Amino acid sequence: MKQNVFLVEDEPDIALLIAHHLEAAGFSVSSFLSGGGVMQAAELNRPSLFLLDIMLPGGNGLDLCRRIRKTPKLSKVPIIFVTARTGEPDRVAGLELGADDYITKPFSPREMVARIKAVLRRYDRPLVQSRLSAGPIELDSEAMSLTVSGVLVPTTLTEFRLLEHLMRHAGKVFSRDELLDAVWQEARYVTDRSVDVYMRRLRGKIEQDPENPRFLRTVRGAGYRFDASPERAA
């Protein structure tokens, strides 16, 4: 079956252009000119990926992204923003809400297709080790679940892969570039600033006090490490 992309773009000409190139690349496309009806359609037919414009009539893509990430059935579906807003605050806002990439207009259709495929490859890559645990944190790679003190904590798949990589190599310090290579791999349009955003999001989900983390430690001037024995940490 073809992978289905939900495209939410309010400019009909741009929507047609994007849909044409995606269909030529082997995807099926469900197009929406606004955010209305997207959630209902997605819950009936879960897409492989959301491609969202930020500026939409009657709302915006950031709000729609937030709703997707709060919906259990859709929370792990990858999201890419396509927008004319190029400022770093907009990019960071999208990442903070759980987006996987951010494509700015004007864009090359070939690059857009390549980046969609890169995100989907990251989602399809098999995880290693079934279960990892440290203190109250339990991560199950097969079930794609994270629990903290017995409570199920929703994550995006990128967050999940980042935490899984750090836990699997507990105690080892990784630079931002090393984490980009390990988690994002060929998607090197993602910057080291993105790693900081994702670490902040993960701390908010697993740490009792995100400002003074016990598990996800910053090693000044070097990068990050997962401390599996925080009670013995200096």
N, C-alpha and C positions, 0 to 999 in steps of 0.2 A: 504493500500500500504506500501511496505517496505521503510524504510528510506534509501536514497541513499548516500553513502560516495564516494567522489572523492579522490582517493588515488594517490598522485604524489610521486613516489619513483623510483630512477634510478637503483637500484639493483633488478634484476628480482626475485631472490630467496627470498629476503625479501618481495618484493611486493606480491609474491604468498603466503607466510606465513601469512602476514597481512590479505590479502583478504580471505584466508581460515577461519581464526578465526572470522572475521567480518561476513562472510556469515553464519557460524555456529551459530552466535549470532542473526541472523535474519535480517541482513542488506543486501542490494544490494551494489555492489562495481563497480565503474568505475575506471580502473587503467590507469595511464599514466607514461611512463618512463622518460619524460621530461616535461617542462612547456609548450611546444608547443601544441597548440590546446585545452588547458585546459579552457581558457576564453571563446572561441567560444562554446565549448560543454556545459559549465556551463550556459551561457546565453540562450541556447536552452532548457536545462533541468536543472533547478536550483537544486543543490544538498542540502541535509540536513546538510552536514558538509564537510569541506576540511581537509584532512590529508596530510601535506606537509613535504617532506624532505627539508632541507635547502640547501645542496650541490646537485645541479642538473647540467647536461650537458647543456652548452649554456646559463647559468643564475643561479639564486638561488631562493630558496623558499621565501626569504625575499622580493625580487622584485615582485614575484607573489602575495604574501600577500598584498603588497602595491597596486597592480593593482586591486585586489579583493575589497579592502576597498574603492577604488575610483570609483567603478562601482555601480551606484545606485541600480540596480536590485540584486546585490550580496553582498552589503556592510554589511548586518546584518547576513549573513551566518557564523556560527561559524568556526573558524580555529584552528587546533592543529598542532604544529610542531613535527615531529619525526626526531631526528638527533643525531649524535655522538658527536656533539659539546656541551660540558657540562658547559662551563664557564658562570658566571653570566652576563658578557657583552652581550653574545649571547642571553641569556634568556630575558634580559631587552630590547634588540633590537627588539625581537619578540613581546613583550608586547607593546612596544612603537608603533609598526605598527598595533596593534589591534588584536593580537593573543589571544586566550582564554586559551590555555594550551601549555605545552612544555614537550614532552616525550623524554627521552634520551635513546640511544642505549647502551648496550643491554637492552631489556625490557621484562617484562613478558607479553605474549599475554593476559592473564586474566586481568592484571592490565590495559593494553591498552584499552580493551573493556569496563572495568568499568569506566575508565576516559572519554571515548567517551560518554557513557550513562549519566554520571554525567553532562557533558557540555550540552547535548541535553535536560536533565531534567530542567536545569536552563533556557534554552531558551523556554521551553514549559510552565514554571510556569506562571500562570495568574498574570497580574499586577492589582493593586488596584487603585481606584480613576481614573476618566477619564481625568481630566484636572487639571494641577497645573501651577501657574504662580507667578512670582516675578520680578518686574521691567520689563525689556525688554525680560525676559526669559519666554517662554511658552512651556509646556510639555504636550503632548496629548498621554495618555497611550493606547487608543484604536487604534489610527492611527500610533502609534509608531513613533511619530515625535517630534522633538525639533526645535523650532524657537527662534532666538535671534534678537530682533529689526525687526521682520517681515521676517527675512531671514531664510530659512530652513537650518539647520545644520546637516550634516550626523553624525551618531554615530553607534558604534557597540552596540549590545544588552546588553553586560556587562556594557559598559559605561552608557547606558540608564537606566539600573536597579540601578546602583550606584547613579546616579543623582536623579532618582525618589525616592529612599529611603531617601536620605538626604533632598530633598525638602519636602517630606511628613512629615518629623520630623524636620522641620526648627527650628533652635535655639538650638537643642539638640546636645551635643558633643558625638561623637562616636569614640571609640578607633579603631585601625586597626583590632583587633581581632573581635570586634563587627560587623564591616563592612564585614569581611570575613564570619562570621556566617549568616548575613542577606542576602548578595548578592551571595556569592559563595557556601554557605551552606556546603554540604558534601564534596566539592572539596577542602579539606584542604591541598592538596599538593601545592596550591597557597599560597605564603608567604606574610607577611605584606609589604615586598618590592613591591609586585605587586600592593597593594593599593596605594602606593605613585606614582607609574607609571601611574595608571589610573586617579588619581587626577590631575596629571600634564597634562595629555591629555585633561581632561574635562576643566581645566582652560584655556587651549589654545583655546577651542571652545566657551566658554561662557563669558570669562572675557575680558574686554577692555584692561587691563594691567595684563597679567597672573602673572607677578612678584609681583604685589601688588593687590591681588584679593579682590574684593568687596563682593562676594557671597560665594565662597568656601574658608572658613577660616581655617587656621591651629591654633589649640590651643596647644601651646607648652607643651610637656610632657603628653598630654592627647589624642589628635587625631584631628578629623576634625568636622566642623559643617557647615551647610548651613545657611547663614544670609539672611533672606527674607526682611530685612529692612536695607540695607547697608547704606542708607543715614543717619541713626540714630546710626550707629555703632561707637564704641569708637575707 
